[in-house]
Amino acid sequence: MRILHRDDIAGGQPVRVLVNDQPVLIALIDDVPYAISDTCPHNGLSLAQGIVRDGCVTCPGHFWRFSLRDGSKQGGPAVSVPTYRCWIEDDWIAVDVPPAPAQRSMREILLEHARQPRT
Ligand code: FES
C-alpha cells in the first residue's frame, strides 16, 4: 500500500502514519525506507517523536533505542517492536502492514478464563 511520497520524508526525521488503523513509523536509512511499529513497548509513546541515528530510533520517553532494520532493542532486555516490509515504488513509499488482530472484549477474556481447566 502506497502511503507517503518520498519527498515527504526527506531530512532524516521519521514520519508517523496510520496503516490498517495501526501507527507505523517510516524512516530512511541511506535512502532505503524502513517501517516499524510506532508504539514504544516500554510505555506506549510514539517513537516517531524520537531521533534517528546510526540505523536506530531513540524513544523520547526513556531513551530506549530500537533498530529500524529488525525492531530489536539495543542493549538491555530482549524487547522488540514489530517491523513491516517497506519499499519505494515510483517515488512513493509503500508498506505492508497486516490487519490489526481483533480486540477481545473483557467478557470474552473472562469467559475464556472460566472455561480453562482448574489445576
Ligand atoms: S516510553 Fe519509550 S522508553 Fe519509555
Boltz pocket constraint, residues with backbone or C-beta under 6 A from the ligand:
constraints:
  - pocket:
      binder: B
      contacts: [[A, 40], [A, 41], [A, 42], [A, 43], [A, 44], [A, 45], [A, 59], [A, 60], [A, 61], [A, 62], [A, 63], [A, 64]]
      max_distance: 6.0
